Amino acid sequence: METTAPVGLRDKKRAETRARLERAAVELVLQGGLAHATVDAISEAADVSSRTFFNYFDSKEDAILGIRDLEVTDESVAEHLAEYGAGSAAGPADGSGEPDIVESVVRLLFWVIGPSITTTELHASRMKVVKAHPELLSRHVTQMTRMADQLTTAIQTLLQASPAFANDSPESLAASADVLFAICSGGVRVAVREWITEGSATTRGLAATQNNLESRAIELVREVTKKIQ
C-alpha cells in the first residue's frame, strides 16, 4: 500500500529544495557570472533534475532573486490590514488612526516581491549579484504584472476598509485600485533602483533594508501625488 509523507514533512522538504536551488543559483553567478548560472548548472549544484527546477521557478533569474508567486487571499489581505492598519506602528503619520492607503499598498507589494529565503548570508550574496546585474530586477516587474489581477483585487479590499472610499461603487473601487497599483508599483521600482545605484545593498540588515525601501517608495508616491493635486 502506497503511503504519502505528512503535509508538514512534504512542505519542509519543498522548502529545503527551494533553498538549495536559490543558494546554488546565487553562488554560481558569483563564481562565474550570470551566463554561467544555467538552469542545468543550478539543478546539478542543488542535486535535483532540471524538471524539478521548473516545479519551483519559471527561470534562472527567478531562482537568483528568490521570486515566488504568492496566492493573495482575503485572509492574507486581512492579516496585512491588521499589521499595518489603524493603530499599528506603521500607521499614518498624521495621527488620524485611519489606515494609510499608500503605505498599505506599498507594503503589500513588497510583501509579494520579497524573496522567500531570507538568511543574512544569502541576502548579502544576492544583493552583490543584483548590484552587478541590476537588469535582473525586471523580473520583479514581470512578477507584479503577472499578479496584477490578484493585487488589484487585494487593493480593492484595502480601499473598502478606508472611509474615504466607503461609498464608492464597485466599478469606482476597481478603477481606483488599478490607478493605485500603477502608481505604487512605480514607486517600488524607483526605490529599488535608487537603492541599487547608491551601492547600499550589502550594508544593512534585512529588516532595515526592507523598511528603508518601503519608506522611500511611500515617500516617492506621496511627493508626486501631492504635487499634482
C-alpha angles and dihedrals in degrees: 000000000000116000130195128218117255113269091247092055093046091050091049092051091048091051091050092049091048091049091051091051093049093048092046092050094051094044093050092053091049091048102044111002134261095297090054092060099079123164090252092050093047091048093049092049090050091046096239135111123263087244089058090050091063090054086069108028139026094214144001089258090060090051092050092051096038092237117176130170112237123203103241101212133176087255094054091048089050090053089049091052092048092052099043103022132093115337096013125128087249093052125127120302093227092070093234092135091228122119112263108234097205092050092047094050095045092049090047090054093048090049089055098046096040115114118257096225110056109169112148093241095050091043092055092047092046091051090053088055093047091048090054094041109030089165086078089075089074085078089068089054089050090049094051090047091049090051095041095116093051092045096048089049089052090048090053087057090052091050092050088060091056120087089216090068099031095110098042121119119243089254092052092047091051091051092048091049091053091051093047091048091053094046098043095043087053090053090050092051093049093046092052092045092052091048092054093045092051090056095230095123097111101033102076137058123255097259094045092048093051093046093048093049092048092048092049093048091049090049092051093051093047093048093054098042092048092053094051097047 
